[in-house]
Amino acid sequence: MGIVRGKIAAGIGVLSLLLVVCFLLGISTGTERIAFGTVLRIIVGEVPGLHHLSSDIGLGRRIIILDLRLPIVMMAALVGMGLAGSGAAMQGLFRNPLVDPYIIGISAGGAGGYVLGEVLVKSTDITGGRLIVPSLSFIGGLLAVSTAYLIARTGNRLSISNMLLAGIAISAALTSGTYLLIYFFVENPSEMIFSLMGTCGNTTWSEVYVVAPLIIIGSSFICFFGRDLNAFSSGEEGAKHLGVDVETTKFLILSASSLVAAISIPFCGVIGFVGLIIPHLIRRVIGPDHRVLLPSSILLGGSFLIVCDLASRSLIAVVIPLGIITGLVGGGFFIYLLILRRGYS
């Protein structure tokens, strides 16, 4: 047991170190390359009593790091952690490694709420648009999941397979409705479609302050269900025999996972595949134990999205939507897995 715990601790340590390295890489890389040491001095220099560490660094570099790059990289890390953690939890709950947090309607509902908010703000000149649009997007994502939940619930029992089917149907309907809104009411659809395709490039500190506590608390809460998700691997009846309150646990995991996944949409758009490929990759390396799978997925998800965001900003002269990068990586990854599986069959 001690050896196993040591390996787990070592794995978590390596993933934590990887996240730190990716974090520094994301901040230091850009139009102007800034050394890791300078980045560290600027960040640590913001701690009260340590201002002298960065006093000799020019104001321009401090603005680039603290006001421009740091909130973007932090948002990418937070969103990646939240999507990967919620993906790992939902895959364990649905007992299906191909389930994504967005497959149950979160992305379609969030995108629909975002477009509806933009249309309302621009057509009515209503005040408080900066709050209305993200609020409607967040509410739309949660309403879509809630609708799928209610459709799949019979009495006091929730059918996981029915919820999956309901989510797919709701996603299709809401996606069509969203494009109808764009078609009839948006004069310049390209800008809105770009926002929906995913980007962290416009992140401000005020947005980080909203997203950070929700994702950190929600992801930490999800990690407490590692043993319960292990019990679900033997089916709901098996979980009951192991002492799990099945219906309550399903509700709590779905609620926390949906909250964590939905909060990213109003600020970063729809970023797919993170909650799908990261848990799958971790599961292939360390196995299906959710006590390790959940925190490992969260850490690797943060690193993965930082690197994808860096690629979206650095590959060519123009910014590529982040959702395109994750889609290309995710699609390629699963094609590779299918070819690999065919080779073993």
Steps between C-alpha positions, in 0.01 A plus 500: 500500500785738587666440161170568320445823692857603423442448127176697518671786683785496246254511209308792651829676565614459139167631367514796740851583381384471139219746570745751650735468200212543252374796702837676480536409132160646421583826676851541362415426135342756273587782264777587744680201653561554872731269698357266765711668768362843414146367504552348843651820636208707373239263648675449834569873514124559538510333843498763776853550631667357189456791261876552488537178296345662192580867562763507224265354234342749261134598527429375148599143580309509828184606314549226238536230767257614769222664301506323164647149511446388860116519498488321162721214616319473832165477322633233264633298795176533696276408209719205405498375858124537530417332168738209557378442856134512403571274202667239720209510745234469230682218325509311830136575572378404151747209492598610150850630414361688198272733698587870497359762741347680204318196364210544743413846368724736695677649200184538290313664786791729584549602138127565461492715813805692382349581159162587655673737743693672223183542292305643794774742600556633146133519400367662817800707614448349842751600766722251678585304188833388644305309764193396300683313223717273719212450743262382225772276357564338838129462570443354152759229558352403835142508367594262218651253746204539736257427217690186404504398867123547539424312178715205608366491855218259582369539852805504725723320252722652233577294190855582394452362148177701453673815618773447244241464223303799627817709508581414139147589387498827696843592362380451144186709554681782683779514244245545222321769703828681563587511130148627424559788742832578335350475150207735562622742767879537481635747245864389527489128580871433444603678822243311707585165343868564576414561865296179516788299349703558814762751607667618820666792324267770634511392863510768770577468869135561590404190299772293667364606840155366400617172346780403740303435821223309321740270314732447796217423743306292245805296394602440862145387577507255207821344630321391819294254295791284389395198707136534394594512132712189548191331643295609195738303275321182612158647416241680709393186683858424586548855626194464724642182653820691574304759698471779243186716502469463125237761411641771726852433377392520135327831566800650681756387243287622209435833672865567583626383159240708315579810705873469437454440126234768451689784668767503228261555207401865571864608511684260268238356265465132418828311541442136417697178543686602819258310724512209258865435420674596826318246726538240224875563480545493879295180526730327252806595705391456864186287476135555594532587872307828524674596824808562284332548163304811606787714640737380227252596228452842657873571505567374148192682368643830620835433330334382180282807452786738579704338222200508262441867579867573438475320165187696408687826555841404361471255208426762234467876478127497587331356807339161439187425707594279792217257425654428159834408660342267755278350230796424274701349784203307636390370162852390413539332838189289457584406142833375636323301770265342247791399277685363802197303614449361150860379505433298815167355385 
